[in-house]
């Protein structure tokens, strides 16, 4: 059972770091680009420290398509929360519909 849950938890943690590395600097547009690139790389190191073992463990029980789908669903979920609470962005109806269609696609990927 741990092989099914551990990758999901590790990928959630990984995505939190990834989202801050990729989008966190958008609140600091007054900073020089080289500084935000360096900061993003430093944050991304911790993303990889969680993502690589998450995928390695997940590969024991999930096929590659399922593993990637889990990653994408987690990425979208973390991004929505990040966008709303950190960037103060609005999620509109068309975003929800688009994300919903991705969830429907995930159903078919896991359907056996």
N, C-alpha and C positions, 0 to 999 in steps of 0.2 A: 504494500500500500504506500509506503514511503517513496518508492520509485515513481509513483504517479503524482504525489503531492509535492515533493521536494523541488522538481523542476519548475513547477508553477510558482512556488514561493520565491525561488531564486530568480526566475525571470521577472517577477513583479519588482523585486528589489533592483534588478539590473535596469529595468525600464524607468524606474524613478531617477536613477543616476543618468541614464541616457537622455531622458527628456530635459533634465537640467543642463546637461552638457550641450545639447543641440539647440535648446530654446531659452534657457535661463538668461543668457546674455542680452536678450531682446529688451530687458528692463534697463540695460546699461549701455544704451547706444552712444553715450558721450565718452565711453572708454575707447582707447585705441584698439584697433582690430587685433594687433599682435597679442595684446593682453588677454582678450577674450578667447582667442584661439588657444593660447597656452593654458588658460583656466579650463577650457572645455576639454583639452587633452588630459589634464590632471583628473578631472571628474570622470572622464571616459575610462580611465584605468580601473576605477572601482566598478564601473559597469561590466567590464570584461571579467573581472574577478568573480562576478556572480553569474554572468551569462554563459561563460565557457563550461563551468561545472554543471549549470542548469541544463544545458543542451547535452552534455555528456551523460548525465544521469537519465535525462528524458529519453535519450536514444535507446535505452534498455527496454522501454515499454511503448514508446510512440514511434511511428515511422516518420521519415523526414518531413513529409507534407503535413502531418498532424502537428509536429513540433513547430514548424513555421507558422501554422495557423494559430496555435496557442500564443506564440510570440506576437502575432499581429493583433489579436483580440486584446491581449494585455496592453500592447502599445497604444491602441486606440483608447482603451479605458483610462490608462494613466494620463494620456494626453488631454482627454476631455476634462478630467479633474484639474490638471495643471493649468489648462487654458482658462478655466473659469476662476480658479482661486488664486493663481499666481499672476497671470497676465491680464486678468479682468476682461477676458474676451467672452463674447456671447456665442452660445451654440444655438444655431438656428434649426428650423424644422428640416431643411434639406440635408444638414449635417447628420441629424438623427436618422433620417431615411437611408442615407448612404452608409452609415455605420451599421444600421440594421441589416442592410443587404449583405454586408460583409459577414455578419453573424449567421445569416442564412447560408452563405457559402461555406462557412465553417461546419454547419450541420452536415452538408453533403460530403465534406472531406472526412468527417468522422463516421459517416454512415457506412456500415459494413454489411 
